Amino acid sequence: MDTRFRWDVGLAGPVFLDYGFASLDAAPQEGTEVFAGTAGISPGGIATLAVAGARLGLRTALAAPFGTDAFSAWCWSVLQDQEGVDLSASRRLAELPMPVTVAIADGGDRSMITYAPGLDDAVRAIGAAPEARTVIADLKTLDPAEADPWWRRAAAAGTQLFVDIGWDSTERWRQEDLAPLESCHAFTPNEREAMAYTRTDDPVSAARALAERVPLVVVTRGGDGVVAIDAASGAEVVVPALPVRVLDPTGAGDVFAAALVRAGLLGLPLADQAAFAVLASGIAVTRRGSALSAPGWADIARWWQNVRGSDDEELRTRYGFLDDAIPTGPHPDHPSAPESLPSPR
């Protein structure tokens, strides 16, 4: 263990109250009412990364703004008391209403409606992520023009930065957006983003181009799995997605990122790191809720036990590393997303 750091993962950003609906009886249309077969309420936003890491045994610290309303209090309690996320760097702000997102999962994808007044100023007031062995962040929040930015200081002190990047709504795909990669350890864009930024026509070529900028590149491809390249060794792997029935994909990318960090800190080879992240996110999409869909070691152990007893030789071979990677038990089960907030005590 790296004794320089108290935390394995440091995070900073906004927490949302997510209310998700899935298994709709019809696609939503203007002027109509549809019914959902399932619903769940969960902390979301940066909370998904925090819970996903904590459930896999990572010591996780989060700096986030919270309000003082009942929704904020519930999210704080879930993260700190239920999931064991350290919130000592977070703040409760009386003037901040809890940001709320309604997510509707339909046909393997989801749409979202968000209400978040005053959130940007509150996030800026919180500042940097807590010092940790790794930090997971959005690349666009790392401003290379800033004087002596925290993330450059963190990287110089030995922190590994894992970053992704959202869709560029301007579709200009500016190369300067990628400038902070020089201080990062890993970059995990999806294939459309990767190809757009590198001006390439396939995800493998995009990953190879990005590997010239950052030590670890993992390009996610949804139902087609991932492409991963270790720039130092030249190792290149393609890992297929799991064959699962998608219930709610909300937060799957964050679960993937947290699992990739966990696998890297376990010292797994590149193919196993990518496969482990695919597994964690594959389990998450079969559940409702954002943060509370994240699997823990008990879920992974059950999945592996089922696969070991199956006739799927390909999966048994690909995930054989789990025999050594899964910590010795017992492993606690973690709560799923409730359908509504519990009654105040």
C-alpha positions as CSV (number, residue, x, y, z in Angstrom):
1,M,0.0,0.0,0.0
2,D,1.2,3.5,-0.8
3,T,1.6,5.1,2.6
4,R,1.8,8.6,1.2
5,F,-1.9,8.8,0.9
6,R,-4.8,8.3,3.3
7,W,-7.3,7.7,0.5
8,D,-7.3,5.4,-2.5
9,V,-9.7,7.7,-4.4
10,G,-10.3,11.4,-4.2
11,L,-13.3,13.0,-5.8
12,A,-14.8,16.5,-6.2
13,G,-18.0,17.5,-7.9
14,P,-21.8,17.7,-7.5
15,V,-24.1,15.1,-6.0
16,F,-27.6,14.8,-7.4
17,L,-30.7,13.1,-6.1
18,D,-31.5,10.7,-9.0
19,Y,-35.0,9.4,-9.5
20,G,-34.9,6.8,-12.2
21,F,-37.7,5.1,-14.1
22,A,-37.3,1.9,-16.2
23,S,-39.3,-0.9,-17.9
24,L,-41.8,1.6,-19.5
25,D,-45.0,0.2,-21.0
26,A,-44.5,2.5,-24.0
27,A,-42.1,5.2,-25.2
28,P,-43.0,8.6,-23.8
29,Q,-44.8,10.8,-26.3
30,E,-46.1,14.4,-26.1
31,G,-49.5,14.6,-24.4
32,T,-49.5,11.0,-23.2
33,E,-48.9,9.2,-19.9
34,V,-46.8,6.0,-19.6
35,F,-46.2,3.8,-16.6
36,A,-42.8,2.4,-15.4
37,G,-42.4,-1.2,-14.3
38,T,-39.7,-0.2,-11.9
39,A,-38.3,3.0,-10.2
40,G,-35.5,3.8,-7.8
41,I,-34.2,6.7,-5.9
42,S,-30.4,7.1,-5.4
43,P,-27.6,9.6,-5.0
44,G,-26.2,10.4,-8.4
45,G,-23.6,12.5,-10.1
46,I,-20.2,12.2,-8.5
47,A,-21.8,10.0,-5.8
48,T,-21.9,7.1,-8.3
49,L,-18.1,7.1,-8.5
50,A,-17.8,7.4,-4.7
51,V,-20.2,4.5,-4.0
52,A,-18.8,2.3,-6.8
53,G,-15.3,2.7,-5.4
54,A,-16.3,2.2,-1.8
55,R,-18.2,-0.9,-2.5
56,L,-15.1,-2.4,-4.1
57,G,-13.1,-1.7,-0.9
58,L,-11.4,1.6,-2.0
59,R,-10.9,4.2,0.7
60,T,-12.9,7.0,-0.9
61,A,-13.1,10.7,0.0
62,L,-15.5,13.1,-1.6
63,A,-15.6,16.9,-1.7
64,A,-19.1,18.1,-2.7
65,P,-21.6,20.7,-1.9
66,F,-24.8,19.6,-0.2
67,G,-27.9,21.6,0.8
68,T,-29.7,21.4,4.2
69,D,-33.0,20.1,2.9
70,A,-34.3,16.5,3.5
71,F,-33.1,15.3,0.1
72,S,-29.6,16.5,0.9
73,A,-29.6,15.0,4.3
74,W,-30.7,11.6,2.9
75,C,-27.9,11.6,0.3
76,W,-25.3,12.7,2.9
77,S,-26.5,9.8,5.2
78,V,-26.4,7.2,2.4
79,L,-22.9,8.2,1.4
80,Q,-21.3,8.6,4.8
81,D,-23.2,6.2,7.1
82,Q,-24.4,3.5,4.7
83,E,-21.5,3.4,2.1
84,G,-18.6,4.6,4.2
85,V,-17.5,7.5,1.9
86,D,-15.5,10.2,3.8
87,L,-17.3,13.5,3.5
88,S,-15.0,15.6,5.7
89,A,-14.1,17.8,2.7
90,S,-17.8,18.3,1.8
91,R,-19.9,21.2,2.9
92,R,-23.6,21.8,3.7
93,L,-24.8,25.1,2.3
94,A,-28.1,26.4,3.5
95,E,-28.8,28.3,0.3
96,L,-28.3,25.3,-2.0
97,P,-31.3,23.2,-2.9
98,M,-30.6,19.6,-3.7
99,P,-29.9,19.2,-7.4
100,V,-32.5,16.6,-8.8
101,T,-32.3,14.5,-11.9
102,V,-35.1,12.4,-13.3
103,A,-33.7,9.6,-15.5
104,I,-35.9,7.6,-17.9
105,A,-34.4,4.3,-19.2
106,D,-36.0,3.0,-22.4
107,G,-34.6,0.5,-24.9
108,G,-31.1,0.3,-23.3
109,D,-30.5,4.1,-23.3
110,R,-31.7,6.8,-21.0
111,S,-32.9,10.4,-21.1
112,M,-32.5,12.8,-18.2
113,I,-34.1,16.0,-16.9
114,T,-32.1,18.0,-14.3
115,Y,-32.8,20.9,-12.0
116,A,-29.7,22.4,-10.4
117,P,-29.9,26.1,-9.5
118,G,-26.8,27.6,-8.1
119,L,-24.8,24.4,-8.4
120,D,-21.9,25.6,-10.5
121,D,-20.9,28.3,-8.0
122,A,-21.3,25.8,-5.1
123,V,-19.0,23.3,-6.8
124,R,-16.3,26.0,-7.5
125,A,-16.4,27.0,-3.9
126,I,-15.6,23.4,-2.8
127,G,-12.4,23.3,-4.8
128,A,-10.0,20.5,-5.3
129,A,-10.4,16.7,-4.8
130,P,-8.9,15.3,-1.6
131,E,-5.4,14.1,-1.8
132,A,-5.4,10.4,-2.8
133,R,-3.5,7.7,-4.7
134,T,-5.9,8.3,-7.6
135,V,-8.3,11.0,-8.6
136,I,-11.2,10.4,-11.0
137,A,-12.3,13.6,-12.9
138,D,-13.8,15.1,-16.0
139,L,-11.1,16.3,-18.3
140,K,-13.0,19.4,-19.1
141,T,-12.9,20.6,-15.5
142,L,-9.0,20.7,-15.7
143,D,-8.1,24.1,-16.9
144,P,-4.6,24.2,-18.4
145,A,-4.6,28.0,-18.4
146,E,-5.0,28.1,-14.6
147,A,-1.9,29.2,-12.7
148,D,-0.5,26.3,-10.6
149,P,-3.6,24.1,-10.8
150,W,-4.3,21.5,-8.1
151,W,-4.3,18.6,-10.5
152,R,-0.8,19.3,-11.8
153,R,0.4,19.5,-8.2
154,A,-1.4,16.3,-7.4
155,A,0.2,14.5,-10.4
156,A,3.6,15.8,-9.5
157,A,3.1,14.4,-6.0
158,G,2.3,10.9,-7.3
159,T,-1.4,10.9,-7.7
160,Q,-2.7,9.1,-10.7
161,L,-5.4,11.0,-12.6
162,F,-8.1,9.0,-14.3
163,V,-10.2,11.2,-16.6
164,D,-13.0,10.9,-19.1
165,I,-14.6,13.6,-21.2
166,G,-18.2,14.4,-22.1
167,W,-19.7,15.0,-25.5
168,D,-18.6,18.3,-27.2
169,S,-22.0,20.0,-27.9
170,T,-20.2,22.4,-30.3
171,E,-18.7,19.4,-32.2
172,R,-15.5,21.3,-32.8
173,W,-13.5,18.7,-30.9
174,R,-10.7,21.1,-30.0
175,Q,-7.2,19.6,-29.4
176,E,-6.6,22.0,-26.6
177,D,-9.3,20.2,-24.7
178,L,-6.9,17.3,-24.5
179,A,-3.9,19.3,-23.2
180,P,-4.3,18.3,-19.5
181,L,-3.7,14.6,-20.6
182,E,0.0,15.3,-20.2
183,S,-0.6,15.2,-16.4
184,C,-3.0,12.2,-16.4
185,H,-2.5,8.5,-16.0
186,A,-5.6,7.2,-17.8
187,F,-8.2,8.4,-20.3
188,T,-11.6,6.6,-20.7
189,P,-13.6,8.3,-23.5
190,N,-16.4,6.5,-25.4
191,E,-15.7,5.5,-29.0
192,R,-17.6,8.5,-30.6
193,E,-15.6,11.0,-28.5
194,A,-12.3,9.2,-29.1
195,M,-12.7,9.1,-32.9
196,A,-13.9,12.7,-33.0
197,Y,-11.0,14.1,-31.1
198,T,-8.4,12.0,-33.0
199,R,-10.1,12.4,-36.4
200,T,-10.0,8.7,-36.9
201,D,-12.5,6.2,-38.3
202,D,-12.4,3.3,-35.9
203,P,-12.0,3.0,-32.1
204,V,-8.7,1.0,-32.3
205,S,-7.0,3.7,-34.3
206,A,-8.4,6.3,-32.0
207,A,-7.0,4.5,-28.9
208,R,-3.6,4.2,-30.6
209,A,-3.6,7.9,-31.3
210,L,-4.6,8.8,-27.7
211,A,-1.9,6.4,-26.3
212,E,0.7,8.9,-27.6
213,R,-0.7,11.3,-25.0
214,V,-1.4,9.3,-21.9
215,P,-0.1,6.0,-20.4
216,L,-3.4,4.2,-20.3
217,V,-6.2,4.5,-22.8
218,V,-9.5,2.7,-22.5
219,V,-12.1,3.4,-25.2
220,T,-15.6,2.2,-24.2
221,R,-17.9,0.9,-26.9
222,G,-21.2,0.2,-25.2
223,G,-22.4,-3.2,-26.3
224,D,-19.2,-3.8,-28.2
225,G,-17.0,-3.8,-25.1
226,V,-13.7,-1.8,-24.8
227,V,-10.4,-1.2,-26.5
228,A,-7.5,-0.7,-24.0
229,I,-3.8,0.2,-24.6
230,D,-0.9,0.4,-22.2
231,A,1.4,2.9,-23.8
232,A,4.4,1.9,-21.8
233,S,4.4,-1.8,-22.7
234,G,2.6,-1.5,-26.0
235,A,0.0,-4.0,-24.8
236,E,-3.3,-3.7,-26.6
237,V,-6.5,-5.6,-25.8
238,V,-10.1,-5.8,-27.0
239,V,-12.6,-7.0,-24.4
240,P,-16.2,-7.8,-25.3
241,A,-19.2,-6.6,-23.3
242,L,-21.1,-9.0,-21.0
243,P,-24.2,-10.6,-22.5
244,V,-26.7,-9.0,-20.1
245,R,-30.2,-7.6,-20.2
246,V,-30.0,-3.9,-19.6
247,L,-32.5,-2.4,-17.2
248,D,-31.0,1.0,-16.5
249,P,-27.6,2.2,-17.9
250,T,-27.6,5.4,-15.7
251,G,-24.2,5.6,-14.0
252,A,-22.6,2.6,-15.8
253,G,-19.7,4.7,-17.0
254,D,-18.9,5.8,-13.5
255,V,-19.0,2.3,-12.2
256,F,-16.7,1.3,-15.0
257,A,-14.2,4.0,-14.1
258,A,-14.2,3.1,-10.4
259,A,-13.7,-0.6,-11.2
260,L,-10.8,0.2,-13.6
261,V,-9.1,2.1,-10.7
262,R,-9.7,-0.9,-8.4
263,A,-8.3,-3.3,-10.9
264,G,-5.2,-1.2,-11.5
265,L,-4.5,-0.9,-7.7
266,L,-4.8,-4.7,-7.5
267,G,-1.9,-4.9,-10.0
268,L,-3.9,-6.8,-12.6
269,P,-2.6,-7.1,-16.2
270,L,-4.2,-4.8,-18.8
271,A,-6.7,-7.5,-20.2
272,D,-7.9,-8.3,-16.6
273,Q,-8.2,-4.6,-15.7
274,A,-10.5,-4.0,-18.7
275,A,-12.4,-7.2,-18.1
276,F,-13.0,-6.3,-14.5
277,A,-14.3,-2.9,-15.4
278,V,-16.6,-4.4,-18.0
279,L,-17.9,-6.9,-15.5
280,A,-18.7,-4.2,-12.8
281,S,-20.5,-2.0,-15.3
282,G,-22.3,-5.0,-16.8
283,I,-23.7,-5.9,-13.4
284,A,-24.7,-2.3,-12.7
285,V,-26.9,-1.9,-15.9
286,T,-29.0,-4.8,-14.8
287,R,-30.1,-2.9,-11.7
288,R,-32.1,0.3,-11.0
289,G,-30.6,3.4,-9.6
290,S,-27.4,5.4,-10.1
291,A,-24.9,5.0,-7.3
292,L,-26.9,2.2,-5.6
293,S,-26.7,0.0,-8.7
294,A,-22.9,-0.4,-8.2
295,P,-21.9,-3.9,-7.4
296,G,-19.8,-4.9,-4.4
297,W,-17.5,-7.9,-4.0
298,A,-20.4,-10.1,-2.9
299,D,-22.1,-9.4,-6.2
300,I,-19.0,-10.2,-8.2
301,A,-18.3,-13.4,-6.2
302,R,-21.9,-14.6,-6.9
303,W,-21.5,-13.8,-10.6
304,W,-18.2,-15.7,-10.7
305,Q,-19.7,-18.7,-8.9
306,N,-22.5,-18.9,-11.5
307,V,-20.0,-18.6,-14.4
308,R,-17.7,-21.2,-13.0
309,G,-20.6,-23.6,-12.8
310,S,-21.8,-22.8,-16.3
311,D,-20.7,-24.3,-19.7
312,D,-19.5,-20.9,-21.0
313,E,-15.8,-21.7,-21.4
314,E,-15.0,-18.3,-22.9
315,L,-16.3,-16.4,-19.9
316,R,-14.6,-18.9,-17.5
317,T,-11.3,-18.4,-19.2
318,R,-11.6,-14.6,-19.5
319,Y,-12.5,-14.1,-15.8
320,G,-10.3,-16.8,-14.3
321,F,-8.3,-14.1,-12.6
322,L,-11.2,-13.6,-10.2
323,D,-10.1,-16.7,-8.3
324,D,-7.2,-14.7,-6.9
325,A,-8.7,-11.1,-7.2
326,I,-11.8,-11.6,-5.1
327,P,-10.8,-10.9,-1.4
328,T,-11.5,-13.7,1.0
329,G,-15.0,-13.3,2.5
330,P,-17.4,-12.8,4.0
331,H,-18.5,-9.9,1.7
332,P,-21.5,-7.7,2.8
333,D,-24.5,-7.2,0.5
334,H,-25.2,-3.6,-0.3
335,P,-28.7,-2.0,-0.4
336,S,-30.3,-1.3,-3.8
337,A,-32.1,1.8,-4.7
338,P,-35.4,2.2,-2.8
339,E,-38.6,3.2,-4.6
340,S,-39.0,6.3,-2.4
341,L,-37.3,8.2,0.4
342,P,-37.6,6.5,3.8
343,S,-39.9,8.3,6.3
344,P,-38.1,10.7,8.6
345,R,-37.2,9.2,12.0
